[in-house]
Amino acid sequence: MRAGKLKSGEFATLETIRGRKAELVIVSEDASDNTKKQFSDKCSYYEVPMVFFGDKESLGHAIGKDVRTSLAITDKGFAQSLRKNLLSTNTSTEEM
């Protein structure tokens, strides 16, 4: 977050995807079905990898913020490393 390589919140995440700057999108597992579909559709259209991980509180806490439903990583190397770690360490992580 401090490096400026992360956008959080639904609006900022969607803008980052539309601007073709997102390298990875993380959506909380407890997001609404509508929110999950919205991000799934956008990520599919713009060919951005997406994972479902954790809950809203843990996503926010991980970046030093309040509750967050979605995050967009804009740094390619960081996104690849984070995606690899999320998928290998958490069996409940779902990838789209």
Long-range contacts (C-beta under 8 A, 24 or more apart in sequence): 1-63, 1-64, 1-65, 3-75, 5-73, 5-74, 5-75, 5-78, 6-63, 6-71, 6-72, 6-73, 6-74, 7-71, 7-72, 7-74, 8-59, 8-60, 8-63, 8-65, 8-68, 8-70, 8-71, 8-72, 9-68, 9-69, 9-70, 10-35, 10-69, 10-70, 12-72, 13-39, 13-70, 13-71, 13-72, 14-38, 14-39, 14-42, 16-72, 16-74, 17-42, 17-43, 17-46, 17-48, 17-72, 18-42, 18-46, 20-46, 21-72, 21-74, 22-46, 22-48, 22-72, 22-73, 22-74, 23-48, 23-49, 23-73, 23-74, 23-75, 23-76, 23-78, 23-79, 23-80, 24-48, 24-49, 24-50, 24-51, 24-72, 24-73, 24-79, 24-80, 24-82, 24-83, 25-49, 25-50, 25-51, 25-70, 25-71, 25-72, 25-73, 26-50, 26-51, 26-52, 26-53, 26-59, 26-70, 26-71, 26-72, 26-73, 26-82, 26-86, 27-51, 27-52, 27-53, 27-69, 27-70, 28-52, 28-53, 28-54, 28-55, 28-56, 28-58, 28-59, 28-68, 28-69, 28-70, 29-53, 29-54, 29-55, 29-92, 29-94, 30-55, 30-56, 31-56, 31-69, 31-70, 35-69, 35-70, 39-70, 40-96, 43-96, 44-96, 49-79, 49-83, 49-95, 49-96, 50-95, 50-96, 51-83, 51-86, 51-87, 51-93, 51-94, 51-95, 51-96, 52-93, 52-94, 52-95, 52-96, 53-86, 53-90, 53-93
